[in-house]
Amino acid sequence: MTDEREYLVVLNDEEQYSIWRADRPVPDGWHGDGTRGSREECLAHIERVWTDMRPRSLRLRMEQGI
């Protein structure tokens, strides 16, 4: 069975990515990055842009040497 639903790419304040069905409200704490399409298209976009899986707060602490 083919999934023909439309999805959004969403991310949270820690810059962690996920996909969300476009026909549902985006959950609190998440916002769209402007990408929408098939599940496969959204996952491919995330693979291209999410190159550092560490949460934003951890990356900042590591950059500051804390």
Secondary structure, 3 states (H helix, E strand, C coil): CCCCCCEEEEEECCCCEEEEECCCCCCCCEEEEEEEECHHHHHHHHHHHCCCCCCHHHHHHHHHCC
